[in-house]
């Protein structure tokens, strides 16, 4: 057999179709609820399984409700609501690595009945499957077949690994603390680096703590911290390409109060679930042109895609917006606090060397109306558009995770509520590189036998030896041996003499 199959693998990331799902959570407050003042919601994925044509996954929605009971007492109720969903895709095969994320797009309190609060949460599910895909090419072991090989770059998927790290921070205060009302923690990845057998992932953790002081005053504080952790992953070298994710395990965040006669201290432990993925680029030699000195050859060329990733980058900006209370709503006589600070990215794209990120920032303003001495809350949805420089070309796939910090809510004239915050976004980018190889070659009809002993051919100006030999259907060695004075590529149209062994 003249040709044999020779295969190689390339990394292929298959994006899953985005979609929305609604999760309904029934939260028990343990006592009758008069009002829900604030709601903070996060969604996360626990497990993922890839089967042929389908990816099943399970996760949970973590809710933190700041409520007012019938006795006027303000408390926080935390609850975790499990859910499951799936993706269907012809590109998914059993055993592939699959990665799924859920993002909270919207949420609202649907009903309050006694001690039960019904919360509806809209999640956006997205993700991808990742595997090494086989590409078919050929090799040759036939003396009558001439072939030319070339080196091509290929990207392979090394694998993924998971890790955990707990970020411990504190807020020092000059006053004692009566009660913690709400802890909101978010994280983004700033940098992922490859080492020898490990991947280092680092980023920011932003935590906001809302508490009630011993003087019954609502206060809040921000903790801006960083994390850095090495995750072991076999096969990784310092030249590998890597990416990663960091997710706050919101249901396991611990907030503690330590205080004495000098004042109080708030300790926060934020556990992070880490995931890293690694790729490597290498060179392989493949046949990129072929001909036979005796037979016609039918050649099939096939293209293939492989996934390349770029280093993660950070985009930053500012969000500003306002809300005017409806006339039928009580005016704001005293702003108390805000809760449920979050951000949802709805769209992202590249334009003129910049990334444009669109989304909606959310918070709930809780205030006091003096007329009836009652507490009220109103949700602010603030659309935003930010842009920042990004050093990648258009045409790939963007992955954007964003968090807000330094959220400030101010009330003016009793009816105007102003919002401003800083936003940080971690931007990942991958693209498909297209290449091609000879995937199949078949020996066809034999050429007519030459009935002459000598032939003069002309090599056109600029032609390389390979091109001339292929056109003449002879080996390169024959042209060189019989025309030793000729250098290739030829400078001018050049006659070449070929001698054949005449068959009687």
C-alpha positions in Angstrom: 0.0 0.0 0.0 1.5 3.3 -1.1 -0.3 5.5 1.6 -1.0 4.9 5.2 -3.2 6.9 7.6 -1.4 9.0 10.1 -3.5 10.9 12.6 -2.8 13.7 15.2 -4.9 15.5 17.8 -5.8 19.1 18.2 -7.7 21.0 20.9 -11.3 21.9 20.2 -13.6 24.0 22.4 -17.2 23.5 21.5 -19.4 26.3 22.9 -22.8 25.4 24.2 -25.8 27.4 23.3 -26.7 30.0 25.9 -30.2 29.7 27.5 -32.3 31.0 30.4 -33.9 28.9 33.1 -36.1 29.9 36.0 -35.5 28.5 39.4 -38.2 28.9 42.1 -37.0 28.9 45.7 -39.3 28.5 48.7 -37.5 30.1 51.6 -38.6 29.5 55.2 -37.9 32.5 57.5 -38.8 30.6 60.7 -41.3 33.3 61.7 -43.9 35.4 60.0 -42.5 37.9 57.5 -43.8 41.4 57.1 -41.5 42.7 54.4 -38.5 41.5 52.4 -36.2 44.6 52.5 -33.4 43.2 50.4 -32.5 40.1 48.4 -29.0 38.9 47.3 -28.9 36.0 44.9 -26.0 33.9 43.5 -26.0 30.8 41.4 -23.3 28.2 41.1 -22.7 24.7 39.6 -21.8 21.7 41.6 -21.3 18.9 39.2 -21.2 18.3 35.4 -21.4 15.1 33.4 -20.9 14.8 29.6 -22.6 12.0 27.8 -23.1 11.4 24.0 -25.1 14.4 22.8 -25.9 15.8 26.2 -24.4 17.5 29.2 -26.2 17.1 32.5 -25.4 19.4 35.4 -26.6 20.3 38.9 -26.2 23.4 40.9 -27.8 25.6 43.5 -29.2 29.1 44.0 -28.0 30.8 47.2 -30.3 33.5 48.6 -29.8 35.9 51.4 -33.0 37.8 52.4 -33.0 40.8 54.7 -36.5 40.7 56.2 -38.6 42.5 58.7 -40.7 40.4 60.9 -44.2 41.3 62.2 -42.5 42.5 65.4 -40.5 45.0 63.4 -37.2 43.1 64.0 -34.8 43.0 61.0 -33.0 39.7 60.4 -31.3 37.8 57.6 -32.5 34.5 56.2 -30.1 32.4 54.1 -31.2 29.5 52.0 -29.8 27.2 49.3 -32.1 26.0 46.5 -30.8 23.0 44.4 -31.7 22.7 40.7 -30.6 20.7 37.6 -30.5 21.3 33.9 -28.9 20.1 30.7 -27.5 21.1 27.3 -28.0 19.1 24.1 -25.3 19.2 21.4 -24.2 16.8 18.6 -20.6 17.9 19.3 -20.6 16.5 22.9 -19.2 13.0 23.4 -19.2 10.9 26.6 -16.2 11.5 28.8 -15.3 14.9 27.4 -14.4 17.7 29.8 -17.4 20.0 30.1 -17.5 23.3 31.9 -20.8 25.0 32.8 -21.5 28.4 34.4 -24.7 30.0 35.5 -25.2 33.8 35.9 -28.1 35.5 37.7 -29.9 37.6 35.2 -33.0 38.6 37.2 -34.8 37.8 40.5 -37.8 38.9 42.4 -39.9 38.1 45.4 -43.1 36.5 44.0 -45.1 36.1 47.2 -44.9 36.3 51.0 -47.2 33.9 53.0 -46.6 33.7 56.7 -43.1 32.5 57.2 -42.6 31.4 53.6 -41.1 33.6 50.9 -41.2 32.5 47.3 -38.4 33.8 45.1 -38.1 33.4 41.4 -34.5 33.5 39.9 -33.7 33.7 36.2 -30.3 32.2 35.4 -28.3 32.3 32.2 -26.6 29.0 31.5 -23.6 28.7 29.3 -20.5 26.7 28.9 -18.4 24.5 26.6 -17.1 21.1 26.0 -13.3 20.6 25.6 -11.5 17.7 24.0 -8.7 16.7 21.6 -10.2 16.0 18.2 -8.5 13.6 15.8 -7.3 14.9 12.4 -6.6 12.4 9.6 -3.6 12.8 7.4 -1.3 10.4 5.4 2.2 8.9 5.3 3.9 7.2 2.4 6.3 4.3 1.8 6.5 3.9 -2.0 9.6 4.5 -4.1 7.6 5.7 -7.0 5.8 8.4 -5.0 7.4 11.7 -4.3 6.2 13.8 -1.4 7.0 17.1 0.3 6.6 17.5 4.1 6.1 20.7 6.0 6.0 21.6 9.7 2.7 22.9 11.0 1.7 24.2 14.4 -0.9 22.3 16.4 -2.5 23.1 19.7 -3.4 20.2 22.0 -5.5 20.2 25.2 -3.5 19.0 28.2 -6.3 18.8 30.7 -8.0 20.5 33.6 -7.7 20.5 37.4 -9.7 21.8 40.3 -8.5 23.4 43.5 -9.8 25.4 46.5 -8.5 28.3 48.6 -10.1 30.2 51.4 -9.6 33.9 51.5 -9.6 35.3 55.1 -10.0 39.0 55.7 -11.2 41.4 58.4 -12.7 44.7 59.1 -11.6 46.6 62.2 -14.1 49.0 63.8 -14.1 51.4 66.6 -17.6 50.4 67.7 -19.2 47.2 68.8 -21.5 45.3 66.5 -25.0 44.3 67.3 -25.7 42.1 64.3 -24.4 41.0 60.8 -27.2 41.5 58.3 -25.6 40.6 55.0 -22.3 39.4 53.5 -21.8 39.6 49.8 -18.6 38.2 48.3 -17.5 38.1 44.6 -14.3 37.2 42.9 -12.7 37.6 39.5 -9.5 36.1 38.0 -6.8 38.6 37.1 -4.0 36.3 35.9 -3.3 32.6 35.2 0.3 31.4 34.7 1.8 28.1 33.8 4.5 26.5 35.9 6.3 23.1 35.8 3.4 20.7 36.7 1.1 23.4 38.1 -0.9 26.4 37.2 -1.0 29.6 39.3 -4.3 31.4 39.4 -4.7 34.8 41.1 -7.3 37.5 41.3 -9.5 39.8 43.4 -12.1 39.1 46.1 -14.5 41.9 47.0 -16.6 41.5 50.1 -19.2 43.9 51.4 -20.5 43.4 54.9 -23.7 45.1 56.1 -24.2 45.3 59.9 -26.1 46.9 62.6 -24.0 48.8 65.2 -24.6 48.8 68.9 -26.3 52.2 68.4 -28.8 50.6 66.0 -27.2 52.3 63.0 -26.9 50.5 59.7 -23.3 50.4 58.5 -21.4 48.7 55.7 -17.8 48.1 54.9 -15.9 46.8 51.9 -12.9 44.4 51.9 -10.8 44.4 48.8 -8.5 41.5 48.9 -6.5 39.2 46.6 -6.0 35.5 46.2 -3.2 33.4 44.6 -3.1 29.6 44.5 -1.1 26.9 42.8 -3.2 24.1 41.3 -1.3 20.9 40.3 -1.9 19.7 36.7 0.3 17.0 35.1 1.8 17.8 31.8 1.9 21.5 32.2 5.2 23.3 31.4 6.1 27.0 31.6 5.4 27.3 27.9 1.8 26.0 28.2 -1.2 28.2 27.6 -3.6 28.4 30.5 -6.9 29.8 31.6 -9.0 29.5 34.7 -12.1 30.4 36.8 -12.7 31.3 40.4 -16.2 30.9 41.9 -17.2 32.0 45.4 -18.9 29.2 47.2 -21.5 31.6 48.6 -23.3 29.0 50.7 -20.0 28.4 52.7 -19.0 32.0 53.3 -18.5 32.5 57.1 -18.8 35.9 58.8 -17.8 36.2 62.5 -17.9 39.0 65.1 -15.0 39.5 67.5 -15.3 42.4 69.9 -14.1 43.8 73.2 -14.2 47.0 75.1 -12.0 48.7 72.5 -14.4 47.9 69.6 -15.4 45.3 67.1 -13.8 43.2 64.4 -15.6 41.4 61.5 -13.8 38.3 60.2 -14.8 36.9 56.8 -13.8 33.6 55.4 -14.5 33.3 51.6 -14.0 29.8 50.1 -13.2 29.8 46.4 -13.6 26.9 43.9 -10.8 27.1 41.3 -10.6 25.5 37.9 -7.6 25.7 35.5 -7.2 24.4 32.0 -4.0 24.0 30.0 -3.0 23.8 26.3 0.3 23.2 24.5 1.5 24.2 21.1 3.8 21.9 19.1 5.1 21.2 15.7 4.4 18.2 13.6 5.5 17.2 10.1 2.9 16.4 7.5 2.8 15.7 3.8 1.6 18.8 2.0 2.2 17.8 -1.6 2.5 14.5 -3.4 2.9 13.0 -6.9 3.9 9.8 -8.5 6.3 9.1 -11.3 4.2 6.2 -12.6 0.6 6.9 -11.7 -2.1 9.5 -11.4 -2.9 10.3 -7.8 -6.2 11.5 -6.5 -5.6 13.8 -3.5 -8.2 15.0 -1.0 -7.5 18.0 1.2 -9.5 18.6 4.4 -9.5 21.6 6.7 -9.7 21.4 10.5 -10.2 23.8 13.3 -8.3 24.0 16.6 -8.8 26.3 19.5 -6.3 28.9 20.7 -6.6 30.9 23.8 -5.2 34.3 24.7 -4.0 35.5 28.1 -6.8 36.8 30.4 -7.2 40.6 30.7 -9.0 43.0 33.0 -11.4 45.7 31.9 -12.4 48.4 34.4 -14.9 51.2 34.4 -17.6 53.1 36.3 -21.3 52.7 36.4 -23.7 55.6 37.1 -27.4 55.9 37.1 -30.5 57.2 38.9 -34.1 56.4 39.7 -37.0 58.7 40.3 -39.6 57.3 42.7 -43.1 57.0 41.4 -45.6 59.5 42.8 -47.5 56.7 44.6 -44.4 55.6 46.5 -43.6 57.1 49.9 -40.8 59.7 49.7 -37.3 59.0 51.2 -36.8 60.8 54.5 -33.8 58.8 55.6 -31.8 56.4 53.5 -30.8 53.4 55.6 -28.8 51.0 53.5 -28.5 49.2 50.2 -28.3 45.4 49.6 -28.2 42.8 46.9 -25.5 44.6 44.9 -24.8 42.6 41.7 -24.0 43.0 38.1 -25.1 41.0 35.1 -23.3 41.2 31.7 -25.8 41.0 28.9 -23.5 41.5 25.9 -19.9 41.9 25.0 -18.1 42.5 21.8 -14.9 43.8 20.2 -14.7 47.0 18.3 -11.6 49.0 17.1 -9.2 47.4 19.5 -11.5 47.7 22.5 -13.9 45.5 24.3 -17.4 46.9 24.9 -19.3 45.4 27.8 -23.0 46.0 28.3 -25.1 45.0 31.3 -27.3 45.9 34.2 -26.2 46.6 37.8 -28.7 46.0 40.5 -29.1 47.1 44.1 -32.0 47.6 46.5 -32.3 50.9 48.5 -34.0 50.6 51.9 -35.3 53.8 53.4 -37.4 55.3 56.1 -40.5 57.4 55.5 -41.3 59.7 58.5 -44.9 60.2 57.7 -45.9 56.7 58.8 -42.5 55.7 60.3 -42.3 52.8 58.0 -39.5 51.1 56.1 -39.6 50.8 52.3 -37.4 49.4 49.6 -37.0 49.9 45.9 -34.9 48.1 43.4 -32.6 50.0 41.1 -31.7 48.5 37.7 -28.9 50.5 36.2 -28.0 49.8 32.5 -24.4 50.4 31.7 -21.9 50.3 28.9 -18.1 50.4 29.5 -15.2 49.9 27.2 -11.5 49.2 27.6 -8.5 48.3 25.5 -8.1 44.6 24.6 -5.2 43.3 22.6 -6.9 40.6 20.6 -8.4 40.6 17.1 -12.1 40.3 16.3 -13.7 37.0 15.3 -13.2 34.9 18.5 -15.3 34.1 21.5 -15.3 36.3 24.6 -16.0 35.2 28.2 -16.7 38.0 30.6 -17.1 37.8 34.4 -17.8 41.0 36.2 -18.1 42.3 39.8 -18.9 45.7 41.3 -17.3 47.4 44.3 -17.5 50.7 46.1 -21.2 50.9 45.5 -22.6 54.2 46.6 -26.3 55.1 46.8 -27.4 58.7 47.5 -30.9 60.2 47.8 -31.6 63.8 46.9 -34.8 65.8 47.2 -36.6 62.8 48.7 -37.4 61.2 45.4 -34.2 61.0 43.4 -31.9 58.0 44.1 -28.4 58.1 42.6 -26.2 55.0 42.1 -22.5 54.8 41.2 -20.0 52.0 41.5 -16.8 50.7 40.1 -16.8 47.6 37.9 -14.1 45.1 37.2 -14.4 42.5 34.4 -12.2 39.5 33.8 -12.0 38.9 30.0 -11.1 35.5 28.5 -10.7 35.1 24.7 -10.5 32.0 22.5 -10.5 31.7 18.7 -10.6 28.9 16.1 -7.5 28.6 13.9 -8.2 27.0 10.6 -5.6 24.8 8.8 -5.7 22.0 6.2 -3.9 18.8 5.5 -4.0 16.1 2.8 -6.4 13.7 4.4 -6.5 11.0 1.7 -4.5 10.0 -1.5 -5.4 7.2 -3.9 -3.2 5.7 -6.7 -5.1 5.9 -10.0 -4.3 5.0 -13.6 -0.7 4.4 -14.7 0.9 6.9 -17.0 1.8 5.8 -20.6 5.3 4.4 -20.8 7.9 6.7 -22.3 9.2 5.4 -25.7 12.1 7.8 -26.0 15.5 8.0 -24.3 15.9 11.7 -23.9 13.6 14.7 -23.3 14.2 18.5 -23.1 11.9 20.4 -20.8 11.7 24.0 -19.9 11.7 25.3 -16.4 9.9 28.7 -16.3 11.6 31.6 -14.6 11.3 31.5 -10.8 10.3 27.9 -10.5 11.5 25.7 -7.7 13.0 22.3 -8.2 9.9 20.6 -6.7 7.5 22.3 -9.1 9.6 21.4 -12.1 10.0 17.7 -11.0 6.2 17.4 -10.3 5.3 18.8 -13.7 7.8 16.5 -15.5 6.7 13.5 -13.3 10.3 12.6 -12.4 12.2 12.6 -9.1 14.1 15.7 -8.0 17.3 13.7 -7.8 17.1 12.8 -11.5 17.0 16.5 -12.5 19.9 17.4 -10.2 22.0 14.5 -11.4 21.4 15.2 -15.1 21.6 19.0 -14.9 24.2 19.7 -12.2 25.0 23.2 -13.5 21.5 24.5 -12.9 20.6 26.3 -9.6 17.0 26.5 -8.4 14.9 28.5 -8.4 15.9 29.3 -12.0 16.5 32.9 -12.8 15.3 32.7 -16.4 13.4 30.2 -18.6 15.8 27.4 -18.6 16.0 24.2 -20.7 16.7 21.0 -18.9 17.7 17.6 -20.3 16.3 14.4 -19.0 17.5 10.9 -19.9 15.4 7.8 -19.6 16.1 4.1 -19.7 14.3 3.2 -22.9 12.0 0.1 -22.6 12.2 -2.2 -25.7 
